Amino acid sequence: MEERGGPTTQAGVRYQNSVAALFLGDLLRWAIPSPVERVREVRLEAPAHVDDIVATFADRHRDWIQVKLNRTARTGLGQALARLCRPAR
């Protein structure tokens, strides 16, 4: 018998790993001249409070990335953001 939430959790983990793979691929791109764009480190399940992925760049800035499989906007702010990100017709 399947546990409740199991397939959903696994789908989310797979999606998070797929997003992280994009940053991991950038680790192999040494020809990027700008330190602002050159990835130096990628951490998954970072020991931070709210972040799934932390990408550190050559200039030492970090991108803190929250990965969500479900794009449903439930809050007023989420709904407003969804409207802004909707493709133009």
N, CA, C and O atoms as CSV, one atom per row, in Angstrom:
chain,resi,resn,atom,element,x,y,z
A,1,MET,N,N,0.844,-1.182,0.000
A,1,MET,CA,C,0.000,0.000,0.000
A,1,MET,C,C,0.891,1.247,0.000
A,1,MET,O,O,1.850,1.348,0.766
A,2,GLU,N,N,0.563,2.151,-0.842
A,2,GLU,CA,C,1.309,3.393,-1.005
A,2,GLU,C,C,1.020,4.350,0.142
A,2,GLU,O,O,-0.128,4.499,0.560
A,3,GLU,N,N,2.074,5.003,0.654
A,3,GLU,CA,C,1.874,5.970,1.718
A,3,GLU,C,C,1.304,7.262,1.156
A,3,GLU,O,O,1.638,7.665,0.042
A,4,ARG,N,N,0.445,7.907,1.931
A,4,ARG,CA,C,-0.141,9.165,1.505
A,4,ARG,C,C,0.952,10.221,1.337
A,4,ARG,O,O,1.762,10.426,2.241
A,5,GLY,N,N,0.976,10.881,0.202
A,5,GLY,CA,C,1.964,11.923,-0.050
A,5,GLY,C,C,3.266,11.419,-0.624
A,5,GLY,O,O,4.084,12.222,-1.072
A,6,GLY,N,N,3.490,10.103,-0.628
A,6,GLY,CA,C,4.743,9.538,-1.114
A,6,GLY,C,C,5.068,9.903,-2.550
A,6,GLY,O,O,6.142,10.446,-2.807
A,7,PRO,N,N,4.164,9.621,-3.512
A,7,PRO,CA,C,4.447,9.964,-4.906
A,7,PRO,C,C,4.617,11.460,-5.123
A,7,PRO,O,O,5.442,11.883,-5.932
A,8,THR,N,N,3.841,12.257,-4.403
A,8,THR,CA,C,3.947,13.707,-4.527
A,8,THR,C,C,5.298,14.180,-4.022
A,8,THR,O,O,5.941,15.020,-4.652
A,9,THR,N,N,5.729,13.650,-2.897
A,9,THR,CA,C,7.032,14.011,-2.340
A,9,THR,C,C,8.144,13.623,-3.296
A,9,THR,O,O,9.063,14.409,-3.530
A,10,GLN,N,N,8.075,12.428,-3.848
A,10,GLN,CA,C,9.109,11.971,-4.777
A,10,GLN,C,C,9.145,12.827,-6.036
A,10,GLN,O,O,10.222,13.110,-6.560
A,11,ALA,N,N,7.982,13.241,-6.525
A,11,ALA,CA,C,7.935,14.113,-7.705
A,11,ALA,C,C,8.597,15.448,-7.399
A,11,ALA,O,O,9.308,15.997,-8.241
A,12,GLY,N,N,8.368,15.975,-6.197
A,12,GLY,CA,C,8.992,17.241,-5.800
A,12,GLY,C,C,10.498,17.122,-5.688
A,12,GLY,O,O,11.229,18.023,-6.099
A,13,VAL,N,N,10.967,16.010,-5.133
A,13,VAL,CA,C,12.408,15.777,-5.004
A,13,VAL,C,C,13.045,15.661,-6.388
A,13,VAL,O,O,14.121,16.205,-6.636
A,14,ARG,N,N,12.372,14.951,-7.277
A,14,ARG,CA,C,12.910,14.812,-8.639
A,14,ARG,C,C,12.988,16.166,-9.338
A,14,ARG,O,O,13.972,16.458,-10.017
A,15,TYR,N,N,11.968,16.983,-9.177
A,15,TYR,CA,C,11.964,18.311,-9.797
A,15,TYR,C,C,13.079,19.183,-9.207
A,15,TYR,O,O,13.777,19.882,-9.941
A,16,GLN,N,N,13.243,19.140,-7.886
A,16,GLN,CA,C,14.313,19.895,-7.230
A,16,GLN,C,C,15.673,19.454,-7.754
A,16,GLN,O,O,16.531,20.293,-8.030
A,17,ASN,N,N,15.878,18.159,-7.894
A,17,ASN,CA,C,17.143,17.647,-8.419
A,17,ASN,C,C,17.366,18.091,-9.862
A,17,ASN,O,O,18.502,18.343,-10.264
A,18,SER,N,N,16.294,18.187,-10.637
A,18,SER,CA,C,16.408,18.639,-12.026
A,18,SER,C,C,16.833,20.101,-12.097
A,18,SER,O,O,17.658,20.474,-12.931
A,19,VAL,N,N,16.270,20.918,-11.228
A,19,VAL,CA,C,16.663,22.335,-11.178
A,19,VAL,C,C,18.125,22.441,-10.742
A,19,VAL,O,O,18.886,23.223,-11.311
A,20,ALA,N,N,18.514,21.669,-9.751
A,20,ALA,CA,C,19.908,21.689,-9.283
A,20,ALA,C,C,20.856,21.236,-10.378
A,20,ALA,O,O,21.973,21.746,-10.471
A,21,ALA,N,N,20.439,20.289,-11.210
A,21,ALA,CA,C,21.290,19.795,-12.292
A,21,ALA,C,C,21.653,20.908,-13.270
A,21,ALA,O,O,22.741,20.898,-13.847
A,22,LEU,N,N,20.755,21.862,-13.458
A,22,LEU,CA,C,21.062,23.003,-14.333
A,22,LEU,C,C,22.249,23.800,-13.780
A,22,LEU,O,O,23.141,24.201,-14.527
A,23,PHE,N,N,22.246,24.019,-12.476
A,23,PHE,CA,C,23.359,24.745,-11.851
A,23,PHE,C,C,24.625,23.895,-11.826
A,23,PHE,O,O,25.728,24.410,-12.013
A,24,LEU,N,N,24.465,22.588,-11.596
A,24,LEU,CA,C,25.627,21.697,-11.594
A,24,LEU,C,C,26.286,21.658,-12.972
A,24,LEU,O,O,27.510,21.575,-13.077
A,25,GLY,N,N,25.478,21.719,-14.018
A,25,GLY,CA,C,26.025,21.783,-15.376
A,25,GLY,C,C,26.870,23.020,-15.582
A,25,GLY,O,O,27.866,22.989,-16.305
A,26,ASP,N,N,26.468,24.122,-14.941
A,26,ASP,CA,C,27.247,25.355,-15.052
A,26,ASP,C,C,28.623,25.243,-14.401
A,26,ASP,O,O,29.529,26.002,-14.743
A,27,LEU,N,N,28.791,24.303,-13.467
A,27,LEU,CA,C,30.108,24.089,-12.862
A,27,LEU,C,C,31.132,23.640,-13.905
A,27,LEU,O,O,32.334,23.846,-13.735
A,28,LEU,N,N,30.648,23.029,-14.975
A,28,LEU,CA,C,31.534,22.517,-16.029
A,28,LEU,C,C,31.880,23.578,-17.071
A,28,LEU,O,O,32.716,23.341,-17.943
A,29,ARG,N,N,31.257,24.720,-16.988
A,29,ARG,CA,C,31.473,25.773,-17.985
A,29,ARG,C,C,32.540,26.756,-17.495
A,29,ARG,O,O,32.208,27.798,-16.930
A,30,TRP,N,N,33.799,26.433,-17.706
A,30,TRP,CA,C,34.908,27.289,-17.255
A,30,TRP,C,C,35.134,28.481,-18.159
A,30,TRP,O,O,35.862,29.402,-17.787
A,31,ALA,N,N,34.532,28.491,-19.340
A,31,ALA,CA,C,34.752,29.574,-20.298
A,31,ALA,C,C,33.915,30.818,-19.998
A,31,ALA,O,O,33.975,31.788,-20.753
A,32,ILE,N,N,33.151,30.812,-18.934
A,32,ILE,CA,C,32.340,31.984,-18.587
A,32,ILE,C,C,33.272,33.054,-18.005
A,32,ILE,O,O,33.830,32.860,-16.925
A,33,PRO,N,N,33.446,34.172,-18.703
A,33,PRO,CA,C,34.407,35.178,-18.245
A,33,PRO,C,C,33.948,35.973,-17.018
A,33,PRO,O,O,34.774,36.404,-16.214
A,34,SER,N,N,32.644,36.165,-16.875
A,34,SER,CA,C,32.148,37.011,-15.790
A,34,SER,C,C,32.004,36.221,-14.497
A,34,SER,O,O,31.297,35.214,-14.475
A,35,PRO,N,N,32.658,36.654,-13.412
A,35,PRO,CA,C,32.522,35.959,-12.129
A,35,PRO,C,C,31.099,36.032,-11.570
A,35,PRO,O,O,30.722,35.234,-10.712
A,36,VAL,N,N,30.320,36.987,-12.060
A,36,VAL,CA,C,28.930,37.113,-11.616
A,36,VAL,C,C,28.097,35.941,-12.126
A,36,VAL,O,O,27.099,35.579,-11.504
A,37,GLU,N,N,28.494,35.346,-13.249
A,37,GLU,CA,C,27.736,34.261,-13.852
A,37,GLU,C,C,28.368,32.882,-13.660
A,37,GLU,O,O,27.730,31.873,-13.960
A,38,ARG,N,N,29.605,32.817,-13.168
A,38,ARG,CA,C,30.319,31.541,-13.063
A,38,ARG,C,C,30.013,30.861,-11.725
A,38,ARG,O,O,30.387,31.361,-10.664
A,39,VAL,N,N,29.334,29.724,-11.789
A,39,VAL,CA,C,28.958,28.967,-10.587
A,39,VAL,C,C,30.193,28.275,-10.022
A,39,VAL,O,O,30.956,27.650,-10.759
A,40,ARG,N,N,30.383,28.389,-8.708
A,40,ARG,CA,C,31.519,27.741,-8.039
A,40,ARG,C,C,31.097,26.620,-7.102
A,40,ARG,O,O,31.877,25.704,-6.836
A,41,GLU,N,N,29.860,26.686,-6.596
A,41,GLU,CA,C,29.399,25.672,-5.629
A,41,GLU,C,C,27.880,25.591,-5.681
A,41,GLU,O,O,27.198,26.601,-5.850
A,42,VAL,N,N,27.357,24.369,-5.533
A,42,VAL,CA,C,25.910,24.140,-5.472
A,42,VAL,C,C,25.631,23.247,-4.274
A,42,VAL,O,O,26.234,22.184,-4.128
A,43,ARG,N,N,24.712,23.685,-3.415
A,43,ARG,CA,C,24.318,22.870,-2.253
A,43,ARG,C,C,22.837,22.591,-2.328
A,43,ARG,O,O,22.036,23.500,-2.547
A,44,LEU,N,N,22.472,21.337,-2.146
A,44,LEU,CA,C,21.065,20.946,-2.079
A,44,LEU,C,C,20.695,20.706,-0.631
A,44,LEU,O,O,21.514,20.266,0.174
A,45,GLU,N,N,19.447,21.003,-0.317
A,45,GLU,CA,C,18.976,20.888,1.065
A,45,GLU,C,C,19.958,21.612,1.985
A,45,GLU,O,O,20.448,21.071,2.976
A,46,ALA,N,N,20.211,22.836,1.613
A,46,ALA,CA,C,21.179,23.666,2.337
A,46,ALA,C,C,20.757,23.833,3.796
A,46,ALA,O,O,19.566,23.851,4.105
A,47,PRO,N,N,21.730,23.954,4.679
A,47,PRO,CA,C,21.400,24.110,6.100
A,47,PRO,C,C,20.943,25.527,6.429
A,47,PRO,O,O,21.317,26.082,7.462
A,48,ALA,N,N,20.144,26.100,5.560
A,48,ALA,CA,C,19.544,27.415,5.789
A,48,ALA,C,C,18.076,27.191,6.159
A,48,ALA,O,O,17.584,26.065,6.092
A,49,HIS,N,N,17.404,28.224,6.534
A,49,HIS,CA,C,16.047,28.074,7.044
A,49,HIS,C,C,15.014,27.734,5.964
A,49,HIS,O,O,14.103,26.947,6.220
A,50,VAL,N,N,15.135,28.301,4.781
A,50,VAL,CA,C,14.040,28.156,3.818
A,50,VAL,C,C,14.478,27.768,2.410
A,50,VAL,O,O,13.663,27.830,1.489
A,51,ASP,N,N,15.704,27.380,2.211
A,51,ASP,CA,C,16.174,27.204,0.844
A,51,ASP,C,C,16.462,25.761,0.494
A,51,ASP,O,O,17.039,25.009,1.279
A,52,ASP,N,N,16.039,25.390,-0.720
A,52,ASP,CA,C,16.265,24.045,-1.229
A,52,ASP,C,C,17.630,23.935,-1.893
A,52,ASP,O,O,18.305,22.913,-1.772
A,53,ILE,N,N,18.036,24.994,-2.598
A,53,ILE,CA,C,19.300,25.000,-3.332
A,53,ILE,C,C,19.991,26.336,-3.085
A,53,ILE,O,O,19.353,27.388,-3.095
A,54,VAL,N,N,21.297,26.281,-2.864
A,54,VAL,CA,C,22.100,27.503,-2.773
A,54,VAL,C,C,23.220,27.382,-3.793
A,54,VAL,O,O,24.029,26.456,-3.733
A,55,ALA,N,N,23.263,28.325,-4.732
A,55,ALA,CA,C,24.330,28.368,-5.736
A,55,ALA,C,C,25.243,29.532,-5.389
A,55,ALA,O,O,24.790,30.668,-5.255
A,56,THR,N,N,26.536,29.243,-5.244
A,56,THR,CA,C,27.529,30.272,-4.953
A,56,THR,C,C,28.321,30.537,-6.224
A,56,THR,O,O,28.747,29.608,-6.910
A,57,PHE,N,N,28.510,31.802,-6.525
A,57,PHE,CA,C,29.167,32.213,-7.754
A,57,PHE,C,C,30.595,32.680,-7.471
A,57,PHE,O,O,30.969,32.884,-6.316
A,58,ALA,N,N,31.388,32.846,-8.526
A,58,ALA,CA,C,32.805,33.187,-8.393
A,58,ALA,C,C,33.021,34.528,-7.699
A,58,ALA,O,O,34.048,34.723,-7.049
A,59,ASP,N,N,32.083,35.444,-7.823
A,59,ASP,CA,C,32.230,36.734,-7.139
A,59,ASP,C,C,31.717,36.677,-5.699
A,59,ASP,O,O,31.621,37.702,-5.024
A,60,ARG,N,N,31.390,35.465,-5.235
A,60,ARG,CA,C,30.950,35.139,-3.876
A,60,ARG,C,C,29.502,35.501,-3.563
A,60,ARG,O,O,29.074,35.336,-2.421
A,61,HIS,N,N,28.737,35.986,-4.529
A,61,HIS,CA,C,27.314,36.185,-4.247
A,61,HIS,C,C,26.623,34.827,-4.332
A,61,HIS,O,O,27.143,33.886,-4.932
A,62,ARG,N,N,25.457,34.745,-3.728
A,62,ARG,CA,C,24.721,33.488,-3.695
A,62,ARG,C,C,23.299,33.691,-4.201
A,62,ARG,O,O,22.689,34.737,-3.980
A,63,ASP,N,N,22.786,32.677,-4.881
A,63,ASP,CA,C,21.370,32.614,-5.226
A,63,ASP,C,C,20.748,31.576,-4.298
A,63,ASP,O,O,21.207,30.436,-4.231
A,64,TRP,N,N,19.705,31.976,-3.586
A,64,TRP,CA,C,18.985,31.096,-2.672
A,64,TRP,C,C,17.700,30.707,-3.388
A,64,TRP,O,O,16.857,31.566,-3.647
A,65,ILE,N,N,17.537,29.443,-3.708
A,65,ILE,CA,C,16.481,29.012,-4.614
A,65,ILE,C,C,15.493,28.109,-3.892
A,65,ILE,O,O,15.867,27.077,-3.334
A,66,GLN,N,N,14.231,28.511,-3.910
A,66,GLN,CA,C,13.127,27.690,-3.417
A,66,GLN,C,C,12.527,26.977,-4.612
A,66,GLN,O,O,12.121,27.633,-5.572
A,67,VAL,N,N,12.458,25.667,-4.583
A,67,VAL,CA,C,11.927,24.894,-5.705
A,67,VAL,C,C,10.557,24.352,-5.322
A,67,VAL,O,O,10.401,23.688,-4.297
A,68,LYS,N,N,9.573,24.644,-6.157
A,68,LYS,CA,C,8.210,24.154,-5.925
A,68,LYS,C,C,7.698,23.502,-7.197
A,68,LYS,O,O,7.757,24.094,-8.274
A,69,LEU,N,N,7.202,22.297,-7.073
A,69,LEU,CA,C,6.643,21.591,-8.212
A,69,LEU,C,C,5.266,22.137,-8.553
A,69,LEU,O,O,4.930,22.271,-9.729
A,70,ASN,N,N,4.474,22.450,-7.550
A,70,ASN,CA,C,3.112,22.933,-7.746
A,70,ASN,C,C,3.141,24.445,-7.935
A,70,ASN,O,O,3.639,25.171,-7.075
A,71,ARG,N,N,2.614,24.917,-9.048
A,71,ARG,CA,C,2.635,26.349,-9.341
A,71,ARG,C,C,1.331,27.029,-8.963
A,71,ARG,O,O,1.106,28.169,-9.369
A,72,THR,N,N,0.474,26.382,-8.209
A,72,THR,CA,C,-0.802,26.969,-7.829
A,72,THR,C,C,-0.562,28.141,-6.882
A,72,THR,O,O,0.106,28.001,-5.857
A,73,ALA,N,N,-1.109,29.285,-7.236
A,73,ALA,CA,C,-0.977,30.478,-6.401
A,73,ALA,C,C,-2.160,30.524,-5.441
A,73,ALA,O,O,-3.305,30.656,-5.872
A,74,ARG,N,N,-1.891,30.418,-4.151
A,74,ARG,CA,C,-2.976,30.359,-3.169
A,74,ARG,C,C,-3.141,31.662,-2.407
A,74,ARG,O,O,-4.222,31.936,-1.886
A,75,THR,N,N,-2.100,32.465,-2.333
A,75,THR,CA,C,-2.189,33.704,-1.567
A,75,THR,C,C,-2.384,34.881,-2.508
A,75,THR,O,O,-2.174,34.755,-3.714
A,76,GLY,N,N,-2.781,36.011,-1.970
A,76,GLY,CA,C,-2.953,37.209,-2.784
A,76,GLY,C,C,-1.666,37.593,-3.490
A,76,GLY,O,O,-1.685,37.933,-4.674
A,77,LEU,N,N,-0.553,37.543,-2.781
A,77,LEU,CA,C,0.741,37.867,-3.382
A,77,LEU,C,C,1.092,36.843,-4.455
A,77,LEU,O,O,1.575,37.211,-5.526
A,78,GLY,N,N,0.854,35.557,-4.179
A,78,GLY,CA,C,1.138,34.506,-5.157
A,78,GLY,C,C,0.298,34.666,-6.409
A,78,GLY,O,O,0.783,34.443,-7.518
A,79,GLN,N,N,-0.955,35.050,-6.240
A,79,GLN,CA,C,-1.829,35.256,-7.394
A,79,GLN,C,C,-1.365,36.455,-8.215
A,79,GLN,O,O,-1.383,36.409,-9.445
A,80,ALA,N,N,-0.947,37.528,-7.540
A,80,ALA,CA,C,-0.454,38.713,-8.250
A,80,ALA,C,C,0.820,38.375,-9.013
A,80,ALA,O,O,0.995,38.809,-10.152
A,81,LEU,N,N,1.713,37.601,-8.392
A,81,LEU,CA,C,2.947,37.200,-9.055
A,81,LEU,C,C,2.646,36.314,-10.262
A,81,LEU,O,O,3.287,36.446,-11.305
A,82,ALA,N,N,1.681,35.418,-10.125
A,82,ALA,CA,C,1.294,34.546,-11.237
A,82,ALA,C,C,0.773,35.374,-12.416
A,82,ALA,O,O,1.054,35.053,-13.571
A,83,ARG,N,N,0.021,36.432,-12.128
A,83,ARG,CA,C,-0.485,37.299,-13.206
A,83,ARG,C,C,0.665,38.003,-13.905
A,83,ARG,O,O,0.662,38.129,-15.129
A,84,LEU,N,N,1.651,38.465,-13.139
A,84,LEU,CA,C,2.801,39.158,-13.732
A,84,LEU,C,C,3.641,38.237,-14.586
A,84,LEU,O,O,4.211,38.675,-15.586
A,85,CYS,N,N,3.732,36.967,-14.217
A,85,CYS,CA,C,4.584,36.015,-14.927
A,85,CYS,C,C,3.875,35.293,-16.072
A,85,CYS,O,O,4.493,34.515,-16.798
A,86,ARG,N,N,2.587,35.551,-16.228
A,86,ARG,CA,C,1.823,34.899,-17.292
A,86,ARG,C,C,2.317,35.383,-18.653
A,86,ARG,O,O,2.546,36.580,-18.824
A,87,PRO,N,N,2.485,34.485,-19.623
A,87,PRO,CA,C,2.932,34.895,-20.958
A,87,PRO,C,C,1.966,35.884,-21.593
A,87,PRO,O,O,0.754,35.779,-21.407
A,88,ALA,N,N,2.500,36.846,-22.344
A,88,ALA,CA,C,1.665,37.824,-23.050
A,88,ALA,C,C,0.916,37.128,-24.178
A,88,ALA,O,O,1.425,36.187,-24.786
A,89,ARG,N,N,-0.274,37.590,-24.447
A,89,ARG,CA,C,-1.073,36.990,-25.535
A,89,ARG,C,C,-0.983,37.821,-26.769
A,89,ARG,O,O,-1.585,37.481,-27.788
